[in-house]
């Protein structure tokens, strides 16, 4: 269920089913947010890592389009914890 729904978007523009809003299971909505955060801050062979600050700005810009707005509010309360985890366990 998680892998199947984490590319869905809050506004319905995701895939594979084009689910929208609360039709997306909460685990998919959570994984979508965490997956994007990790993809942005992590070094890849095809790109350098994005700073935590810029990652937060990118995620905030997708509130109500790509991501559940409530989860973005929770993320903002915990974003410093995300940064600490990324620093401790990152690349």
C-alpha positions in Angstrom: 0.0 0.0 0.0 2.8 2.4 0.9 4.8 1.9 -2.3 1.7 2.0 -4.4 0.4 5.3 -3.1 3.4 7.4 -2.3 3.4 9.1 -5.8 -0.2 10.2 -5.4 -0.6 14.0 -4.8 -3.0 15.9 -2.6 -4.5 17.8 -5.6 -5.0 14.5 -7.6 -2.2 15.1 -10.1 -0.2 12.0 -8.9 -0.1 8.5 -10.1 -0.8 5.6 -10.5 -4.5 6.2 -9.7 -4.8 9.9 -9.5 -6.1 9.8 -6.0 -6.9 13.1 -4.3 -6.9 14.4 -0.7 -8.0 12.0 1.9 -8.6 9.3 -0.7 -4.9 8.8 -0.5 -4.1 6.5 2.5 -2.3 8.3 5.3 0.7 6.0 5.0 1.1 7.0 1.3 0.8 10.7 2.2 3.4 10.4 4.9 5.8 8.4 2.7 5.5 10.9 -0.1 6.6 13.7 2.2 9.5 11.7 3.7 10.6 10.4 0.3 10.8 13.9 -1.2 12.7 15.2 1.8 15.2 12.4 1.6 15.6 12.7 -2.2 16.3 16.4 -1.9 18.8 16.4 1.0 20.7 13.3 -0.2 23.6 13.3 -2.5 23.0 11.3 -5.7 25.3 10.4 -8.5 23.3 12.7 -10.7 22.9 15.7 -8.3 24.5 17.3 -5.2 22.4 17.5 -2.0 20.0 20.4 -1.4 20.4 22.2 1.9 17.9 21.6 4.7 16.7 25.2 4.4 16.0 24.9 0.7 14.4 21.5 1.1 12.0 23.0 3.6 11.2 25.8 1.2 10.5 23.4 -1.6 8.3 21.2 0.5 6.4 24.3 1.8 5.8 25.5 -1.8 4.0 22.2 -2.5 1.6 22.5 0.5 -2.0 21.8 -0.8 -0.8 20.7 -4.2 1.6 17.8 -3.7 1.2 17.3 0.0 -1.5 17.1 2.7 -1.5 20.6 4.3 -2.0 19.1 7.7 1.1 16.9 7.3 3.1 20.0 6.2 2.0 21.8 9.4 3.2 18.8 11.4 6.4 18.6 9.4 7.1 22.3 10.1 6.8 21.6 13.9 9.4 18.8 13.5 11.6 20.1 10.7 14.6 20.6 13.1 14.3 17.0 14.1 14.3 16.0 10.5 17.5 18.0 10.1 19.2 16.4 13.1 18.3 12.9 11.8 19.6 13.8 8.3 22.9 15.1 9.8 23.3 12.0 11.9 22.4 9.3 9.4 22.9 11.1 6.0 25.4 10.4 3.3 
